[in-house]
Amino acid sequence: NNHSVMALVPVANKAEVWAAEEYKELVDWARRVVLDRFKRQGWDIEGKIETEEVTTPEEWQTRYNLANGAAFGLSHGLSQLGFFRPS
């Protein structure tokens, strides 16, 4: 029995992050946080991962011509998520 799991981790767009290397560090950190959370809940899934895909703002910009790789709008940054999102 195989299952699919998707973890969405919001990150700043390219206007707020200086270099692609910073995304690499963010991806590594977020992966560890997500896997640790699963493990604390009793699901040690790290050794069972068969396929893993990460999409960074750089890729959003390249694939879909989105300004600054902002998937949700021209100026969607961390300061506009959730409660802070302008109406």
N, C-alpha and C positions, 0 to 999 in steps of 0.2 A: 504494500500500500504506500503510494507516494502522495504527498500533499504539496500545495503551493502556499507560500507565505510571501506577503509583500510588506515591506516596512518603508514608510514615507518619512523622510527626515528633512524638514525645511532647512535650507541654507540661504545665505545671502547671495544676491546675484553678482554678476561681474563688476558692477559699479561700486560694490561694497567690499569686494575681496580683490587683493592686489595681484595675485599670481595663481596660475593653475596648480602650483605646488601646494598652495594652501588648501585647495580642494582635496588633494591626495591625503593630507593630514586629517581633514575633516571626515573623509570617507573612512579612513582607518579607525578614527575615534568613534564615529557613529556605529560602525560595524560591531566594534567591541561592546559598546553600550547596549545595543539591541540584543546581541547574543547573550550577554550577561543577564539581561532582564528575562529572557526566555529561560535561561538556566535557573535563575532564582525561583521561577514559577514551576520548576520541575521538568522543563523540556530542554534537554541538552541536545540541541539540533546542529551544532557546528560541524560535527563529523558526518552528518547526514546530508549536507548540502551538495547537490549534484550540479546545479547551475546557479550562477549569481550574476546579476546585471546591475550596474550603477550608472545613472544618468546624471551628469553634472551640468551646471549652467552652460559651460563651454559647449557641451553636446546639444543642449536645447537650442543654443544660438545657431550652431552649424546645421542641425537637422531641419529646424523650422524657421530660421531667420528671425528669431525673437531678440529684441533689443536687450543687450546685457545678459542674455540667457534667462530672462525673467519669464517663467512659465505662465504666470497669471496676470501679466500686464506690463506696461512700459516702465513703471517705476515701482514694481512690487519688490519691496525689501523687507528685511526682518522687522523694521519699525511699522510695517503695515499688515502684520499678521494678526488674525484673531481679533481680539478686543481693540487693537490699535488701528484696524483697517478703517479708512475713512468711508463714510456712507455716500 
